Every structure is written in C-alpha cells, then in structure tokens.
Amino acid sequence: MSCAQCGLDSPLTELFVRRRKSFSGTAVLLCPQCDRRRKDASAILAMWLVAIALVLLLITWATDDRSVLRSWALAENWALFVLLQILCLVPHEMAHAAAGWLMGFRVGRITFGRGRCLVSRRIGGVIVEVRRLLVVGAVYGTTDNMRAWRWRKIVFVGAGPLANLLLLLVAIVAAGPWPAILQADVTREVTPWLDLAAANLALLLSAMIGRAIATAYGTGTSDGRKLFQLFFKPLPTVEKRRSEHFQTLAHWNIQHTPSRQDIELIRQAAIDFPNDEPLLAMAATVQLTARDYAGGRQGLLALLRDHPKNDAFRAMTANNLAWADLMLDDPQLLDEADAASTEAYTLTPWVAAIQSTRGLLLVERGRLDEATLLLRKSLRGADNKGSRASIHCSLALAHLRRGDLRLAEASLSRARQLDRDCEVLPKLERRMRTRATVTAAVHAEAVGQSGRRWGAGSEG
C-alpha cells in the first residue's frame, strides 16, 4: 500500500490512516508520518494566528485611541485566551508531577508540546522537554509498589485537571461579582480574568473528555479516559503492571545515558519476564544506548528469531540490530546489517530512525548519492539533538568517502555542536584520522620522489 502524500510503500496496511480531504471529501490513506505532519500543520497555523493576534494586541495597547482598542478587543481576548491556555499547561503538568511524587511514583519525564524537541534537560533525575508545538503536555511516572496502586494512580492522574479547576475558580472570583461577569462585553473591552477562566475551562474539558491524544511519544489517552478506566475497569494483573513499569524505565533510558543501577534493574527484569517481547526489546535497546552493542545484538537476534510476524515491532527490532552491527564496525557483520536494514525499511520506510540507519548502511556500501538523499530526508524527521547529530556524522562519512574534506569537517562540527557524546562520532573520528594519515603519507612520498628526481638531474 502507498501513502497518498509521500508515495512510500509498505505491506503493513493496518498502520495507514484513512483521512478525508478538506474540500473534495474523498478518503485517502496516509502513512503515520504524513498524518502526523498534517496534524502538526494545523497546530502551526493556529500558533501563527495567535502570534499575529498578539502583535495586534501590543499595537492597540500602545495607542491612546479608544476606538481602535474597542475594535480589536475581540481579537485581543482571543489571543489572550490561547496564550493563557498554553501557559496553563505548566501548572497542569506540574500538578501531575507533584502528585505523582507524593504518591510514591517515580516521575521520569515531563514533556511540554509535541514535534521536534527544542530543549531537553535532566533536572533532579527528571527529563524535562520543551517541543516545538505547545498544544499538549504529558507527565510520565511509574512505580513497582503495587500497594493501593489504583487510588494512588487516581490521585496522580486527577491532579492535573484539579489544578485547572482551582485556577478556573480563582479567575472567576477575581473577575468580580456575577452581574459584572454576565455584563462583560468581550467585543468592546479586554477581560484578562475571564480569558484566564475560559482557558482553564477549555483545558479542563479537553483533559476530562475521553479521547486519544497525539503526544511526542505516540498516541496516549486523556486524563478523563484514564480516570474512567481506573474507576470502572478491572485492573491489569500485578505482573502486567510490573512489566509496564520496567518498560517505562527502559523507555526513559533509551533517550539518555542510562545509569548503572537502571541497566542492572532492566537486565534483571528481562530475566524475570522471559516471554515479554516489548520488555526484552526495550532491554536490548538500553544495552545499545549504554554502548554494549555486542550484548544488545544477541538479544535482538533472539527476538527476531522468535518473532517471525511482519509488523512494526519486527521493523524496529531489525533496525536496532542493523544499528548494533554498524556500531560494532565489523566488516563481517555488514551483510547482516544490510539484510536487517532492508527489512526494516521495507516494512516502515517513513520512520526517521530507520531512514537514518539505512542511510549509514548505504554509506558503508559506497552508495553515496542514495545515502545522502535518505539521510537528508531522515534529518527532517529526527525529533531530538542526539538523532540529528548521528545523521550529521553519517553525512560526514559520505563526504569523506567522496574526498570532500571541507564538507566532512563542516558536518563533523555540526554533530559536535548538537551532541558531543554522539555514538557515531568515534567511528567518524577514526576515519578522519586514517584519512589524514594516508594523505600525509602520500604527500611525504610525493615530496620524496620530487627530491630524488631533482637530485638525479643535478648530478647529470
């Protein structure tokens, strides 16, 4: 099946999303990446409209002409409403984090927005991320303590909407008595307290309506749906909850260098749950993040052997195997890496990580033009600095094989700016040193031959 927008093919038809065109109404099938871009484009348009309205707000506030102020009052109120809605994501998510900490959950990641990561910092053991599209937030917490798990989880999930409810009540009280609130005309005057109340009401309703939400790490569920499940649905088994706990820990450690304690914990969990494929895959990926490529490779080979079904899980597992082989830098593993990378790219060619791995493999095979095109495409989809640094290193390797040392050094410099601990850097730096050594030797040999020719001529 082909994506109607980018044209990429995949046999995994169940991953495609059916969408209707805005004007014609005809249904088309989009790959997950194009569908995500479509949603992001809507959010980008909304943010531009907010920015324009805020500029108008500043212009009108800077003038003394009251008629101009009244004419733009509705636009100003709308801009304030959207801006306050974005700002009120902070108390919502921080309430989740504080409640999780009080209830004994380990909070590992707080994310504001979705799309490309702009800022990522580890603060007190918590990864805090700010992403490009500030339209959603998420707090990720987990615990292996199963005592009163349901009620502790309810407090954790419910704290975010509760924070918006409290802010809504404060804004209503500050806006004045009910007659003044009911008589307020948002088309003729700016009403910041009412805008704050409306922003928190919108966030509260958005959080409590049961629905799926697109986050930076896949599709999640709203707080309302989670609370409904916690109150009225049977709990997963203790074993299932413990497995999900270790999967969450592993997922956090994939993005950042894992601690020795977490590595041992996840490794032990993989032993305790030998039939849990997602956990085993996460554990092997954590080994790759810790630069234990040989150990991770063995786990990935076992997973591929026991999971013959063609699906997204197999695609990512095969991609990780190809990456482990490439990082081991063993020529004897290049055929295995090529087969695994080909399989992953055939199944899910829209995934930036799979494009990046395939691009590096093509560089090693000497197919430089094809590799460069694929790496540049993956650069557009990479959502964090570490991934972009790896792609720039792969591009530098391609430039080096072409003999273009200037472009190779420029890509190397860019990779170091993004992530000085990039795992492809050692491979690239070794190749750069080898190239410099060979160039110096060739130059010395050429100088020696020139001297010998000059000496022979003088004797004659």
Residue pairs with C-beta under 8 A, 6 or more apart in sequence:
1 9
1 10
1 11
1 13
1 16
1 29
2 8
2 9
2 29
3 16
3 29
3 30
3 31
3 34
3 350
4 28
4 29
4 30
5 28
5 30
5 31
5 34
6 31
6 33
6 34
6 350
8 31
8 349
8 350
9 349
10 16
10 31
10 346
10 347
10 348
10 349
10 350
11 310
11 346
11 347
12 310
12 311
12 312
12 315
12 347
12 348
15 31
15 32
15 312
15 348
16 29
16 30
16 31
16 32
17 29
17 30
17 31
17 32
17 35
18 27
18 28
18 29
18 30
19 27
19 28
19 29
19 30
19 35
19 38
20 26
20 27
20 28
21 27
21 28
30 38
31 350
32 350
33 350
33 351
33 352
33 381
34 350
36 214
39 214
40 114
40 115
40 133
43 115
43 133
43 135
44 133
46 82
46 135
47 133
47 134
50 79
50 82
50 83
53 75
53 76
53 78
53 79
53 82
54 79
54 83
56 72
56 75
56 76
56 79
57 72
57 75
57 76
57 79
57 80
60 68
60 69
60 72
60 76
61 69
61 76
63 69
69 190
70 187
70 188
70 189
73 186
73 187
73 188
73 189
73 190
74 186
74 187
76 190
77 186
77 190
77 191
77 194
77 195
80 190
80 192
80 195
81 195
81 198
81 199
81 202
82 199
84 195
84 196
84 199
84 200
85 199
85 202
85 203
86 134
86 135
87 199
88 164
88 167
88 196
88 199
88 200
88 203
89 112
89 134
89 136
89 137
89 203
90 112
91 163
91 164
91 167
92 137
92 160
92 161
92 163
92 164
92 203
92 207
93 110
93 112
93 137
93 138
93 139
93 160
94 110
94 163
95 159
95 160
95 162
95 163
96 139
96 141
96 156
96 157
96 159
96 160
97 107
97 110
97 126
97 139
97 141
98 159
99 155
99 156
99 158
99 159
100 107
100 139
100 141
100 156
100 159
101 107
102 155
103 143
103 152
103 153
103 155
103 156
104 143
104 145
104 152
105 141
105 142
105 143
105 152
105 156
106 141
106 142
106 143
106 249
107 126
107 139
107 140
107 141
108 125
108 126
108 127
108 140
108 141
108 142
108 248
108 249
108 252
109 126
109 127
109 128
109 129
109 138
109 139
109 140
109 252
110 126
110 127
110 128
110 129
110 137
110 138
110 139
110 140
111 129
111 131
111 137
111 138
111 139
111 140
111 215
111 216
111 217
112 129
112 130
112 131
112 134
112 137
113 129
113 130
113 131
113 132
113 133
113 134
113 135
113 136
113 137
113 216
114 131
114 132
114 133
114 135
114 136
114 214
114 215
114 216
115 131
115 132
115 133
115 216
115 383
116 131
116 132
116 382
116 383
116 384
117 129
117 130
117 131
117 132
117 216
117 383
117 384
117 385
118 130
118 131
118 132
119 128
119 129
119 130
120 127
120 128
120 129
120 130
120 255
120 384
120 385
121 127
121 128
122 128
122 256
127 252
127 255
127 256
129 216
131 216
131 383
136 213
136 214
136 215
138 215
138 216
138 217
138 220
139 160
140 217
140 248
140 252
141 156
142 244
142 245
142 248
142 249
143 149
143 152
143 245
144 242
144 245
144 246
146 238
146 241
146 242
149 235
149 241
150 230
150 235
153 230
154 227
154 230
154 231
157 223
157 226
157 227
157 230
158 223
158 227
160 207
160 223
161 204
161 207
161 208
161 223
161 224
164 200
164 201
164 203
164 204
164 207
165 200
165 204
167 196
167 200
168 197
168 200
168 201
168 204
171 193
171 194
171 196
171 197
171 200
172 181
172 193
172 197
174 193
175 181
175 184
175 191
175 193
175 194
175 197
176 193
181 194
184 191
184 194
186 194
206 222
207 222
207 223
207 224
208 222
208 223
208 224
208 227
209 222
209 224
210 221
210 222
210 224
210 225
210 228
211 221
211 222
211 224
211 225
212 219
212 220
212 221
212 222
213 219
213 220
213 221
213 222
214 220
216 383
217 251
235 241
236 244
239 273
243 269
243 273
243 276
243 278
243 279
246 265
246 266
246 269
246 273
246 279
246 282
247 278
247 279
247 282
249 262
249 265
249 266
249 269
250 266
250 279
250 282
250 283
250 285
250 286
251 282
253 259
253 262
253 263
253 266
253 286
253 289
254 282
254 285
254 286
254 289
255 384
255 386
256 289
257 289
257 290
257 421
258 266
258 286
258 289
258 290
262 286
263 286
263 287
263 290
266 282
266 283
266 286
267 283
269 279
269 283
270 279
270 280
270 283
270 299
273 279
273 280
274 280
277 303
277 306
277 307
277 313
278 313
280 299
280 302
280 303
281 300
281 303
281 313
281 316
281 317
281 320
283 299
284 296
284 299
284 300
284 303
284 320
285 296
285 320
286 296
287 293
287 295
287 296
287 299
288 296
288 320
288 323
288 324
288 327
291 327
291 423
293 324
293 327
293 328
294 324
294 328
296 320
296 324
297 321
297 324
297 325
297 328
300 317
300 320
300 321
300 324
301 321
303 317
304 314
304 317
304 318
304 321
304 340
307 313
307 314
307 317
308 314
310 347
311 347
312 347
312 348
314 343
314 347
315 343
315 344
315 347
315 348
315 351
315 354
316 344
316 348
316 351
316 353
316 354
318 340
318 341
318 343
318 344
318 347
319 340
319 341
319 344
319 351
319 353
319 354
319 357
321 336
321 337
321 340
322 336
322 337
322 338
322 340
322 341
322 344
322 357
322 358
322 361
323 357
325 333
325 334
325 336
325 337
325 340
326 337
326 357
326 360
326 361
326 364
327 423
327 424
327 427
329 427
334 361
334 364
334 365
337 361
337 364
338 361
338 365
341 354
341 357
341 358
341 361
342 358
344 354
344 357
344 358
345 354
345 355
345 358
348 354
349 355
350 381
351 381
352 378
352 380
352 381
352 382
352 383
352 387
353 378
353 387
355 374
355 375
355 377
355 378
355 381
356 375
356 378
356 382
356 387
356 390
356 391
356 394
358 374
359 371
359 372
359 374
359 375
359 378
359 391
359 394
360 371
360 375
360 394
360 397
360 424
362 368
362 370
362 371
362 374
363 371
363 375
363 394
363 397
363 398
363 401
366 401
368 398
368 401
368 402
371 394
371 398
372 395
372 398
375 391
375 394
375 395
375 398
376 395
378 391
379 388
379 391
379 392
382 388
382 391
385 418
385 419
386 418
386 419
386 422
388 418
388 419
389 414
389 415
389 416
389 418
389 419
389 422
389 424
389 425
390 415
390 419
390 422
390 423
390 424
392 411
392 412
392 414
392 415
392 418
393 411
393 412
393 415
393 422
393 424
393 425
393 427
393 428
394 424
395 411
396 407
396 408
396 409
396 410
396 411
396 412
396 415
396 428
397 408
397 424
397 427
397 428
397 431
399 405
399 407
399 408
399 411
400 408
400 428
400 431
400 432
400 435
405 435
408 432
412 428
412 429
412 432
415 422
415 424
415 425
415 428
416 422
416 425
